[in-house]
Amino acid sequence: MTENISSIFHFAIIVILIEVRIQLSDGSEFFVNRSKTGLFHFPKDLSLKTTVLDISQNSLSELQTSNVLPLTKLRILIISHNRIQYLDFSVFKYNQELEHLDMSHNELRKISCHPIVNFQYLDLSFNPFDALPICKEFGNMSQLKFLGLSATRLQKSSVQPIAHLNISKVLLVLEDQYMEEEPEVLRDVHTESLHIIFPPRMEFCFALDVSVNMAVSLELSNINCGPDDNGYSNFSNVLSKLHKNPRLSNFTLNNIEMTWTSFIRILQLVWPSNIQYFSISNVKLWSQPSCEEFNYSNTSIKTLSIHQLVSYVFSLRQDCIYKILSNMNIQHLSVSGTHMIHMLCPLQISPFLHLDFSNNLLTDKVFEDCGNLTELKTFNLQKNQLKDFASLIHMTKKMKSLQQLDASQNLLRNNEHEGDCSWTESLLTLNLSSNALTDSVFRCLPLKVKVLDLHNNRLTTIPKDITHLESLQELNVAFNSLVDLPGCGTFSSLSVLIIEHNSVSHPSAQFFQSCQQITSIKAGSNPFLCTCELRDFIKSLGQLSSEVVEGWPDSYKCAYPEGYKGILLRDFHLSELSCSPALLMATIGATLLLVVASVTFFCIRLDVPWYLRMVCQWTQARYRARHFPLEELQRALEFHAFISYSGHDSAWVKNELVPNLEKAGLRLCLHERNFVPGKSIVENIVNCIEKSYKSIFVLSPHFVQSEWCHYELYFAHHNLFHDGTSNLILILLEPIPQYSIPNSYHKLKSLMARRTYLEWPKEKTKHVFFWANLRAVINVKLTEQTKETDQ
């Protein structure tokens, strides 16, 4: 039991510590936590910036000046749960900023004092001091807000040094060997809150006067009257003095052990006092209660809380207890963790505004047909044994003022064909979470409900034919099996939706169009199917702020397909093209159309039809040549050169080119004298080019205007790639402007750009060099067989 008190008390210490730390959070706080690290000595590797140091729950046995001397900025020091036996406050003389010192749960028996004025929190409780560890120097701690003390004996003179201080809270722990000497020792203590922990294993035999004049709150722990109530008279005497303090409004009893009769008598004893808030927790009761009449008059109590009550009676007569509790004339009643199985309806109109019967064993019979709870506003039935949903609805029917109902963590089941859905019209907040309710529950809900919690049930979908809940503002359906987000057609005022941990895989973006009043949505931890259909939903989420979309983006991840598993929805991207078949077909069609148009354009631009026609004719000519008689297949070169020229340039060819080459013994092929009658022009061109060592092209503006010259150039160039020899000779008779060359002569442009051509010089003195160069290029000895064939 001492451990329980210790735990509760240290939770309070943590709260106070958090408050202090919040006050110190100015950016300079430096927190070091070395608790539970097995320390035997004070750590030496601490930063000089340390402001908060926790070395609790270790094995330190001493504290020296050298330990804390360097820590000049230290404000909070926690050394509880160690083995320190002696404390000299002078070790802190250089720690002028130290405000909080926790030395509780050590082995302190003696302290030496030193003037310290900055302490706001000093805890020396749960130490085996003989007398109260209060020095005269404590009187200078004008800022002290919390003081924890321990002692085995109390003397009034011990508290005199702090009698003038106004301390917010005083904790007094009486050790096991406590021997009371002066009952009025606490009279001179000025505090707003006093907590006294009596020895846990001693039967209550104390006469201590706890009516501290200034106290607003009083807490007494470890009240052991025994199964025979031997200590009850002493405890009742202590309680009888509470009226001496008219300021006392909060009274708490922890860890009580007595009989049921004594427990009820304590309630009766406190009832007519000035106390407004009465709390009792961790109660062990013996024997059967006596059914005595309870006097409810002259009370100031507003709230009675009874938590964790255990009865050691095998067969307990509970009618008396239910009757006393149900007819209390107070506003707030809390009875939780007591294994209570029933509660009677008040005999008359009850002033109850708030009832908390959580964590009991109440059944569907609780307040059945009860019409005297018309003032009740809040009712907590969490963690009971409620099973029938219809009974719960019927229970509220006569509670005309009920606004909040919590029936979570029960065993509630609803009937798909629920008949009576007559909830009280006043109900605004309904918690039905952690039950076994199914989809049809949406057809039987309070019409004016604003906050609805249905998380952790058996919901798979929200039916469309449900009651319109036009006032519903908050809906929690987390931890169910819903596959989609609900629309707001029936929830026109919905602003908060919690639907995390469901089976929502491909939510529709239409939700945000339907629910335009949404201010908060929590839809993470669902198995999202990351496909094209999810893109609009992701886009809609991304446009909302993180305050609206809770958990975004970390809780929103792809679950399927496998390749995207674990990827944040924020990082999931698919192109518009891959997600739109119509757009994909249009893109493919447009691409094909563009390709066709491009090919057509380039065919026309590059005169491809003409080239195709020429290739066809050239191929036909070569085919015929291969089928000539054998003697023609065995022919060799017959001419040194084939000459291609425009008719407009024939005078220069006949008067200059032919004479100058033939007089050098060169044999030339000219179309007007060497083309074979009866053959096509193309065949004659191909034959002449193939029988000639070189092909000479006389270039001029007239040449590029001749289609036959174009043919001859094309075939000669084609023969270059076919035979693998360089057989072209270009003679530029007259300059050819680039703009005058037709687009179909792109090969001529390419040849003139890549190949060297001979330019006919205008000066006669250069003619000799021109003819010499030309003859050198085409001078080759023809075979004798060729000459004989020619003859």
C-alpha positions in Angstrom: 0.0 0.0 0.0 2.9 2.3 0.7 4.2 1.7 -2.8 0.8 2.7 -4.2 0.9 6.0 -2.2 4.4 6.5 -3.3 3.5 6.0 -7.0 0.6 8.4 -6.7 2.6 10.9 -4.9 5.5 10.8 -7.4 3.0 11.2 -10.2 2.0 14.5 -8.5 5.7 15.4 -8.3 6.1 14.8 -12.0 3.2 17.1 -12.7 4.7 19.8 -10.6 8.1 19.2 -12.2 6.5 19.6 -15.7 4.9 22.8 -14.6 8.3 24.1 -13.3 10.0 23.0 -16.5 7.4 24.8 -18.6 8.1 27.9 -16.7 11.8 27.4 -17.4 11.4 26.7 -21.1 13.0 29.9 -22.4 15.4 28.1 -24.8 18.2 27.8 -22.3 17.0 24.6 -20.5 19.4 21.7 -20.7 18.0 18.4 -19.4 20.1 15.5 -18.4 18.5 12.2 -17.4 20.7 9.6 -15.7 17.9 7.8 -13.7 18.0 4.0 -13.5 21.6 3.8 -14.9 23.2 1.9 -11.9 25.2 4.9 -10.6 27.1 4.5 -7.4 28.7 8.0 -7.6 27.7 11.4 -8.7 28.4 11.6 -12.5 31.4 13.7 -13.4 30.9 14.1 -17.2 28.0 16.6 -16.9 27.8 19.6 -19.1 28.2 23.0 -17.4 25.0 24.1 -19.2 22.9 21.5 -17.2 19.8 23.1 -15.8 17.8 19.9 -15.0 19.5 16.8 -13.6 17.6 13.5 -12.8 19.8 10.9 -11.2 16.9 9.1 -9.3 16.7 5.4 -8.7 20.4 4.7 -8.5 22.7 3.7 -5.6 24.3 7.0 -4.6 25.3 7.1 -0.9 26.7 10.7 -0.6 26.5 14.1 -2.0 29.5 16.5 -1.9 30.1 20.1 -2.8 32.6 19.1 -5.5 29.8 17.2 -7.2 27.5 20.1 -7.9 30.1 23.0 -7.7 30.6 23.2 -11.5 26.8 23.2 -12.2 26.2 26.9 -11.6 23.1 26.9 -13.9 21.4 24.0 -12.2 17.8 24.7 -11.4 16.2 21.3 -10.8 18.0 18.4 -9.0 16.2 15.0 -8.5 18.1 12.5 -6.4 15.1 10.5 -5.1 15.3 6.7 -4.5 19.0 6.5 -3.6 20.9 5.6 -0.5 22.0 8.9 0.8 22.1 9.0 4.6 23.3 12.6 5.3 22.6 15.9 3.6 24.5 19.1 4.2 22.7 22.0 2.5 26.0 23.9 2.2 26.9 21.7 -0.8 24.5 23.9 -2.7 26.0 27.2 -1.6 27.4 27.9 -5.1 24.2 26.8 -6.9 22.4 30.1 -6.6 19.8 29.2 -9.3 18.8 25.9 -7.7 15.0 26.0 -7.1 13.9 22.4 -7.0 15.4 19.6 -4.9 13.9 16.1 -4.5 15.7 13.9 -1.9 12.7 11.7 -1.2 13.0 7.9 -0.7 16.6 8.0 0.5 18.0 6.9 3.9 18.4 10.4 5.4 18.5 10.6 9.1 20.2 13.9 9.6 20.6 17.2 7.8 22.9 20.2 8.3 21.4 23.5 7.3 22.8 26.5 5.4 21.1 29.7 4.3 19.2 29.0 1.1 16.5 31.3 -0.1 15.7 30.3 -3.7 14.0 26.9 -3.1 10.5 26.6 -4.5 10.3 22.9 -4.2 11.9 20.8 -1.4 11.1 17.2 -0.8 12.6 15.3 2.1 9.7 12.8 2.5 10.0 9.0 2.9 13.2 9.3 4.8 13.7 7.8 8.3 14.0 11.1 10.2 13.3 11.0 13.9 12.0 14.5 14.2 10.7 16.8 11.5 13.8 17.9 9.4 13.0 21.7 9.6 15.9 24.1 10.2 15.5 27.7 11.2 17.1 28.6 7.8 13.9 27.2 6.2 12.2 30.3 7.4 14.0 32.3 4.7 12.5 30.3 1.9 9.8 32.9 1.1 9.3 31.4 -2.4 8.7 27.8 -1.1 5.6 26.2 -2.8 6.1 22.6 -1.9 7.6 21.0 1.2 7.8 17.2 1.8 8.6 16.0 5.3 9.0 12.7 7.2 9.2 12.0 10.9 8.6 9.4 13.6 7.6 11.9 16.2 6.0 15.4 15.9 6.7 18.4 18.1 5.0 21.7 17.8 8.3 23.6 18.2 9.6 21.8 15.1 7.3 23.7 12.7 7.9 27.2 14.3 10.6 28.1 11.7 8.1 27.9 8.9 5.0 29.0 10.7 5.1 32.4 8.9 5.4 30.9 5.4 2.5 30.4 3.1 3.3 27.1 1.4 1.0 25.9 -1.4 1.3 22.2 -0.5 2.8 20.3 2.5 3.4 16.5 2.4 3.8 14.8 5.8 4.8 11.1 5.9 4.6 9.5 9.3 7.0 6.6 9.5 6.2 3.1 10.9 7.7 3.9 14.3 5.6 7.0 14.7 4.7 8.0 18.3 2.4 10.9 18.5 3.3 13.5 21.1 1.5 16.8 20.3 -1.8 16.4 18.4 -2.0 20.1 17.6 1.5 20.2 16.0 0.0 21.2 12.6 -2.0 24.1 13.9 0.7 26.6 13.0 1.3 25.3 9.5 0.0 27.7 6.8 -0.7 25.8 3.7 -3.5 25.5 1.1 -3.1 21.8 0.6 -2.1 19.2 3.2 -1.4 15.5 2.5 -0.8 13.2 5.5 0.4 9.7 4.9 -0.1 7.5 8.0 1.9 4.4 8.6 0.5 1.7 6.3 0.6 -1.3 8.6 -0.6 0.4 11.8 -4.2 0.3 13.0 -5.4 3.9 13.1 -4.7 5.1 16.7 -3.9 8.8 16.0 -5.4 11.8 17.5 -3.7 14.3 15.2 -5.6 17.5 14.6 -5.7 17.9 10.8 -7.9 21.0 10.8 -5.2 23.2 9.5 -6.6 26.7 9.5 -5.6 27.8 6.0 -6.0 24.5 4.2 -8.5 24.3 1.3 -7.6 20.7 0.4 -6.9 17.8 2.8 -5.8 14.3 1.8 -5.4 11.4 4.3 -3.8 8.1 3.2 -3.6 4.7 4.9 -6.7 4.7 7.1 -6.6 1.2 8.6 -9.5 0.6 11.0 -9.2 -3.1 10.7 -12.0 -5.7 10.0 -13.2 -5.2 13.6 -13.3 -1.4 13.4 -10.9 -1.0 16.3 -9.5 2.1 14.8 -12.8 3.7 13.7 -13.4 5.7 16.9 -10.0 7.4 16.6 -10.5 8.2 13.0 -14.0 9.5 13.6 -12.6 11.8 16.2 -10.1 13.2 13.7 -12.9 13.8 11.2 -15.1 15.4 13.8 -12.6 18.3 14.0 -12.8 19.2 10.3 -15.6 21.7 11.0 -12.9 23.9 12.7 -11.6 24.9 9.3 -14.4 26.6 7.4 -12.2 27.0 4.3 -11.8 23.2 3.8 -13.6 22.3 0.6 -11.7 19.3 -0.9 -11.3 16.1 1.1 -9.7 12.9 -0.1 -9.3 9.6 1.6 -6.8 7.0 0.1 -6.2 3.4 1.0 -9.0 2.7 3.5 -9.7 -0.5 5.3 -12.8 -0.8 7.5 -16.3 -2.3 7.7 -19.2 -1.4 5.5 -21.0 0.1 8.5 -18.0 2.4 9.3 -17.7 3.4 5.7 -21.3 4.6 5.5 -20.9 6.3 8.9 -17.9 8.2 7.5 -20.1 9.4 4.6 -22.7 10.5 7.1 -20.0 12.2 9.2 -18.7 14.3 6.4 -22.1 15.0 4.8 -23.1 18.0 6.9 -19.6 19.7 6.8 -18.4 22.5 4.5 -16.7 20.0 2.2 -17.8 20.3 -1.4 -15.6 17.7 -3.2 -15.3 14.4 -1.4 -13.1 11.6 -3.0 -12.5 8.1 -1.7 -10.3 5.6 -3.4 -8.7 2.2 -2.9 -11.2 0.9 -0.3 -11.3 -2.5 1.4 -14.5 -3.2 3.2 -15.5 -6.0 5.6 -18.8 -7.4 7.1 -22.4 -6.6 6.0 -23.7 -3.0 6.0 -26.3 -2.0 8.4 -29.3 -0.5 6.7 -29.5 2.7 8.7 -31.4 5.7 7.5 -29.1 8.2 5.9 -29.5 11.9 6.7 -29.0 13.9 3.5 -29.7 17.3 5.0 -27.4 20.3 5.5 -24.8 19.2 3.0 -22.4 21.3 1.0 -21.1 18.4 -1.0 -21.3 18.8 -4.8 -19.2 15.9 -5.9 -18.7 12.4 -4.4 -16.2 10.1 -6.0 -15.7 6.5 -4.9 -13.0 4.6 -6.9 -11.7 1.1 -6.6 -13.8 -0.4 -3.8 -13.4 -4.1 -2.9 -15.7 -5.9 -0.5 -14.5 -9.0 1.4 -18.0 -10.2 2.1 -19.0 -13.3 0.1 -22.7 -12.5 0.1 -23.2 -8.8 0.3 -26.6 -7.2 0.9 -26.4 -4.3 -1.6 -29.9 -2.8 -1.4 -28.9 -0.5 1.4 -25.9 0.8 -0.5 -27.8 1.3 -3.7 -30.6 3.1 -1.8 -28.1 5.5 -0.1 -26.2 6.3 -3.3 -29.2 6.7 -5.6 -30.9 9.2 -3.3 -28.0 11.5 -2.6 -28.9 15.1 -3.0 -25.7 16.1 -4.9 -25.0 17.1 -8.4 -22.0 14.8 -9.2 -21.7 11.1 -8.2 -18.9 8.9 -9.4 -18.8 5.2 -8.4 -16.2 3.3 -10.6 -14.2 0.2 -10.2 -16.5 -1.2 -7.5 -18.0 -4.3 -9.1 -21.4 -2.7 -8.7 -24.0 -4.8 -10.5 -27.1 -2.6 -10.2 -28.3 0.9 -9.2 -31.8 1.8 -8.0 -33.8 4.6 -9.5 -34.0 7.6 -7.1 -37.2 7.8 -5.1 -37.9 11.3 -6.2 -36.7 13.8 -8.8 -32.9 13.7 -8.4 -30.5 16.7 -8.5 -27.9 14.5 -10.3 -26.3 16.4 -13.2 -23.4 14.0 -13.8 -23.2 10.3 -13.1 -20.1 8.2 -13.6 -20.7 4.5 -13.1 -17.8 3.3 -15.3 -15.8 0.1 -14.8 -18.5 -1.8 -13.0 -20.8 -4.8 -13.7 -24.0 -2.9 -14.5 -26.4 -4.7 -16.8 -29.3 -3.7 -19.1 -31.6 -3.3 -16.1 -29.8 -0.2 -14.8 -32.3 2.7 -14.4 -34.9 0.7 -16.3 -38.1 2.8 -16.6 -36.6 5.4 -14.3 -38.4 8.8 -14.6 -36.6 10.6 -11.8 -33.4 11.5 -13.6 -34.8 14.4 -15.5 -32.0 16.8 -14.6 -29.2 14.4 -15.6 -26.9 15.9 -18.3 -23.9 13.5 -18.4 -23.9 9.7 -17.9 -20.9 7.5 -18.1 -21.5 3.7 -18.4 -18.1 2.8 -19.8 -16.7 -0.7 -19.1 -19.9 -2.4 -17.9 -21.9 -5.4 -19.0 -24.5 -3.7 -21.2 -25.6 -6.0 -24.0 -29.0 -4.9 -25.5 -28.9 -1.8 -27.6 -32.6 -1.4 -27.4 -32.5 -1.3 -23.6 -30.0 1.4 -23.7 -32.2 3.5 -25.9 -35.2 2.9 -23.7 -33.2 3.9 -20.6 -32.6 7.4 -22.0 -36.1 7.9 -23.0 -37.2 9.7 -19.8 -33.9 11.5 -19.2 -35.1 14.7 -20.6 -31.9 16.7 -20.0 -29.3 14.1 -21.0 -26.8 15.6 -23.3 -23.8 13.2 -23.1 -23.9 9.4 -22.9 -20.8 7.1 -22.8 -21.6 3.4 -23.3 -18.3 2.5 -24.7 -16.4 -0.8 -24.0 -19.5 -2.8 -23.3 -21.0 -5.8 -25.1 -23.7 -3.9 -27.0 -25.3 -5.6 -30.0 -28.0 -4.1 -32.2 -30.9 -5.8 -34.0 -31.0 -5.1 -37.8 -34.8 -4.7 -37.4 -34.6 -2.4 -34.4 -38.1 -1.3 -33.6 -38.0 1.4 -30.9 -35.5 4.2 -31.7 -36.9 6.7 -29.3 -33.8 8.2 -27.8 -34.2 11.2 -25.6 -34.3 14.3 -27.9 -31.7 16.2 -25.8 -28.8 13.8 -26.5 -25.9 15.6 -28.2 -22.9 13.5 -27.6 -23.0 9.7 -27.9 -20.0 7.3 -27.4 -20.8 3.7 -28.5 -17.2 2.7 -29.3 -15.7 -0.7 -28.6 -18.9 -2.7 -28.8 -20.3 -5.2 -31.4 -22.6 -2.8 -33.3 -23.2 -3.4 -37.0 -24.1 -1.2 -40.0 -27.8 -1.0 -39.1 -27.0 1.1 -36.0 -27.0 4.1 -38.4 -30.7 3.6 -38.8 -31.3 4.1 -35.0 -29.4 7.1 -33.7 -30.4 10.2 -31.9 -31.7 12.8 -34.4 -29.9 15.8 -32.8 -26.6 14.1 -32.0 -23.6 16.3 -32.7 -20.7 14.1 -31.6 -20.9 10.4 -32.4 -18.2 7.8 -31.6 -18.5 4.4 -33.2 -14.9 3.4 -33.4 -13.9 -0.3 -32.9 -17.2 -1.9 -33.8 -18.3 -4.1 -36.7 -19.1 -1.6 -39.3 -18.5 -2.5 -42.9 -20.5 0.3 -44.7 -22.7 3.2 -43.9 -26.1 2.5 -45.4 -27.6 5.1 -47.8 -31.1 4.7 -46.4 -30.3 6.0 -42.9 -31.7 8.7 -40.8 -30.5 12.1 -41.8 -28.3 13.4 -38.9 -28.3 17.0 -39.9 -26.7 18.2 -36.6 -23.9 15.7 -36.7 -20.5 17.5 -36.5 -18.0 14.9 -35.4 -18.0 11.3 -36.5 -15.5 8.7 -35.3 -15.6 5.3 -37.1 -12.0 4.3 -36.8 -11.0 0.7 -36.3 -13.8 -0.8 -38.3 -14.0 -2.4 -41.7 -15.4 0.4 -43.8 -14.3 0.4 -47.4 -15.0 4.0 -48.4 -15.4 7.4 -47.0 -19.0 8.4 -46.1 -20.7 11.1 -48.1 -22.3 14.1 -46.4 -25.7 13.7 -48.0 -27.0 12.5 -44.7 -24.4 14.4 -42.5 -24.8 17.9 -43.9 -23.0 19.5 -40.9 -20.1 17.1 -40.6 -16.8 18.9 -39.9 -14.7 16.3 -38.2 -14.2 12.7 -39.5 -12.0 10.0 -38.0 -11.9 6.9 -40.2 -8.3 5.6 -39.7 -7.6 1.9 -39.4 -10.4 0.7 -41.7 -10.4 -1.1 -45.1 -10.6 2.1 -47.2 -8.5 1.2 -50.3 -9.7 3.5 -53.1 -11.6 6.5 -51.6 -13.4 8.8 -53.9 -12.4 12.5 -54.3 -16.1 13.2 -54.4 -16.0 13.1 -50.6 -14.5 16.6 -50.5 -17.1 18.0 -52.8 -19.9 16.4 -50.8 -18.4 17.4 -47.4 -17.3 21.0 -47.9 -17.5 21.9 -44.2 -14.8 19.4 -43.2 -12.3 21.1 -40.9 -10.5 17.9 -39.8 -10.1 14.5 -41.3 -8.1 11.5 -40.0 -8.0 8.8 -42.6 -4.5 7.4 -42.3 -3.5 3.8 -41.7 -5.8 2.4 -44.4 -4.8 -0.1 -47.1 -4.7 2.4 -50.0 -4.7 0.9 -53.5 -2.4 3.1 -55.4 -3.8 3.2 -58.9 -5.0 5.9 -61.3 -8.4 6.1 -59.4 -6.6 7.4 -56.3 -4.9 10.4 -57.9 -7.8 12.8 -57.5 -8.1 11.8 -53.8 -4.4 12.4 -53.2 -4.6 15.7 -55.0 -7.5 16.8 -52.9 -5.6 15.8 -49.7 -2.5 17.6 -50.8 -4.4 20.8 -51.2 -5.5 20.8 -47.6 -3.4 22.0 -44.7 -1.8 19.6 -42.2 -4.2 21.0 -39.6 -7.1 19.7 -41.6 -5.6 16.3 -42.7 -4.3 14.8 -39.4 -1.3 12.5 -39.8 -0.5 13.7 -43.3 1.7 12.5 -44.9 3.3 9.9 -42.6 0.1 7.9 -41.9 -1.0 7.7 -45.6 0.8 4.9 -47.4 0.2 2.6 -50.3 -0.6 -1.0 -49.4 -1.1 -2.3 -53.0 0.1 -3.1 -55.5 3.3 -4.7 -54.2 5.6 -2.4 -56.1 4.2 0.7 -54.4 3.8 -0.9 -50.9 5.0 1.5 -48.1 5.3 4.5 -50.4 3.7 7.7 -49.0 0.6 8.8 -51.0 2.4 12.2 -51.3 5.2 10.5 -53.3 2.9 8.4 -55.5 2.7 9.7 -59.0 1.2 8.4 -62.3 1.2 10.3 -65.6 -2.1 11.6 -67.0 -1.4 9.7 -70.2 -1.1 6.3 -68.4 -4.4 6.9 -66.5 -6.6 8.1 -69.4 -7.4 5.5 -72.2 -9.1 8.2 -74.3 -6.1 10.5 -74.0 -3.7 7.6 -74.7 -5.6 6.6 -77.9 -5.8 10.3 -78.9 -2.0 10.6 -78.3 -1.2 7.5 -80.3 -3.5 8.7 -83.1 -2.0 12.1 -83.1 1.5 10.6 -83.1 0.7 8.3 -86.0 -0.9 11.3 -87.9 2.2 13.3 -87.2 4.5 10.5 -88.4 2.4 10.1 -91.6 2.4 13.8 -92.2 6.1 14.1 -91.5 6.9 11.2 -93.9 4.6 12.7 -96.5 6.3 16.0 -96.1 9.8 14.6 -96.4 8.8 12.4 -99.3 7.6 15.4 -101.2 10.4 17.6 -100.0 13.1 15.1 -100.9 11.3 13.8 -104.1 11.2 10.3 -102.7 8.6 9.1 -105.3 11.0 10.1 -108.0 13.8 8.1 -106.4 11.6 5.1 -105.9 10.7 5.2 -109.6 14.4 5.5 -110.5 15.4 2.6 -108.2 12.7 0.5 -109.8 13.8 1.3 -113.3 17.5 0.8 -112.4 16.7 -2.6 -110.9 14.7 -3.6 -114.0 17.6 -2.6 -116.2 20.1 -4.6 -114.2 17.8 -7.6 -114.3 17.6 -7.5 -118.0 21.3 -7.1 -118.3 21.8 -10.3 -116.3 19.7 -12.2 -118.8 21.6 -11.1 -121.9 23.6 -13.7 -123.9 26.8 -15.1 -122.4 29.0 -13.0 -124.6 27.4 -9.8 -123.2 27.9 -11.0 -119.6 31.6 -11.4 -120.3 32.0 -7.8 -121.5 34.4 -5.5 -119.7 34.9 -1.7 -119.7 34.4 -0.2 -123.2 34.7 3.5 -122.5 37.0 5.7 -120.5 34.1 8.0 -119.6 30.4 8.6 -120.0 29.6 12.2 -120.5 26.3 13.7 -119.1 25.4 17.2 -120.1 22.5 19.5 -120.9 21.6 20.1 -124.5 22.2 23.7 -123.9 25.8 22.9 -123.1 26.4 20.6 -126.1 28.4 23.2 -128.1 31.1 23.2 -125.3 31.0 19.5 -125.0 31.4 18.8 -128.8 33.9 21.7 -129.5 36.0 21.5 -126.3 35.5 18.5 -124.1 35.3 15.7 -126.7 38.1 16.8 -129.0 40.6 17.4 -126.2 40.0 14.0 -124.6 39.7 11.9 -127.8 42.9 13.3 -129.3 44.6 11.9 -126.2 43.3 8.4 -127.2 40.4 8.3 -124.7 37.2 6.6 -125.7 34.1 8.6 -124.7 30.4 7.5 -124.5 27.9 10.0 -125.7 24.2 9.4 -125.7 23.6 10.7 -129.2 26.1 8.2 -130.7 26.3 5.3 -128.2 22.7 4.7 -127.0 21.3 1.4 -128.6 18.1 1.9 -130.5 15.2 -0.2 -129.3 16.2 -0.1 -125.6 14.7 2.3 -123.1 16.5 5.4 -122.1 17.0 4.1 -118.6 18.5 0.9 -119.8 20.9 2.8 -122.2 21.9 5.1 -119.3 22.6 2.2 -117.0 24.5 0.3 -119.7 26.7 3.3 -120.6 27.5 4.0 -116.9 28.4 0.4 -116.3 30.6 0.2 -119.4 32.4 3.4 -118.6 35.4 3.8 -116.2 34.2 7.2 -115.2 31.1 9.3 -115.5 31.7 13.0 -116.3 28.9 15.5 -115.4 29.1 18.9 -117.0 27.4 21.1 -114.4 25.6 24.3 -115.2 22.4 26.1 -114.5 21.0 24.2 -117.5 22.1 20.9 -116.1 20.0 21.2 -112.9 16.9 22.0 -115.0 17.2 18.7 -117.0 15.3 15.7 -115.7 17.4 13.3 -117.7 20.6 14.7 -116.4 19.1 14.1 -112.9 18.5 10.5 -113.9 22.0 10.0 -115.1 23.5 11.6 -112.0 21.3 9.4 -109.7 22.3 6.2 -111.5 26.0 7.1 -111.5 25.8 7.9 -107.8 23.9 4.7 -107.1 26.5 2.7 -109.1 29.2 4.3 -106.8 27.7 2.5 -103.8 27.0 -0.6 -105.7 30.5 -1.1 -107.2 32.4 0.5 -104.3 34.5 2.7 -106.6 34.7 6.5 -107.0 33.5 6.9 -110.7 32.1 10.5 -110.6 33.9 13.5 -112.1 32.1 16.9 -111.7 33.0 19.7 -114.1 31.6 23.1 -113.1 31.1 24.8 -116.5 29.2 27.8 -115.0 28.6 28.7 -111.4 25.3 27.4 -110.0 23.5 29.5 -107.3 22.3 27.3 -104.4 18.8 28.7 -104.7 18.6 27.6 -108.3 19.2 23.9 -107.4 15.8 22.1 -107.1 15.0 20.3 -103.9 15.1 17.0 -105.8 18.8 17.6 -106.5 19.8 17.2 -102.8 22.3 14.5 -103.9 24.0 17.1 -106.2 24.1 19.5 -103.3 25.6 16.8 -101.1 28.2 15.8 -103.8 29.3 19.4 -104.4 29.6 19.9 -100.7 31.6 16.7 -100.1 33.5 16.0 -103.4 36.1 18.0 -105.3 35.0 19.3 -108.7 36.9 20.7 -111.7 36.0 24.3 -112.5 36.3 25.3 -116.2 38.7 28.3 -116.2 37.8 31.4 -118.2 41.4 32.2 -118.8 42.8 30.3 -121.8 46.2 30.1 -120.2 44.8 27.8 -117.6 43.1 25.4 -120.1 46.3 23.4 -120.5 46.3 22.5 -116.8 42.5 21.7 -116.8 42.9 19.2 -119.7 46.0 17.6 -118.1 44.2 17.1 -114.8 41.1 15.7 -116.4 43.0 13.3 -118.7 45.0 12.1 -115.7 41.9 11.2 -113.8 40.3 9.0 -116.6 43.4 7.7 -118.3 43.3 3.9 -117.9 44.3 1.1 -120.2 41.2 -0.8 -121.5 41.5 -4.6 -121.9 42.3 -6.0 -125.4 39.2 -8.1 -125.2 37.2 -5.0 -124.8 38.8 -3.4 -127.9 38.2 -6.5 -130.0 34.6 -6.7 -128.9 34.2 -3.1 -129.8 35.7 -3.7 -133.3 
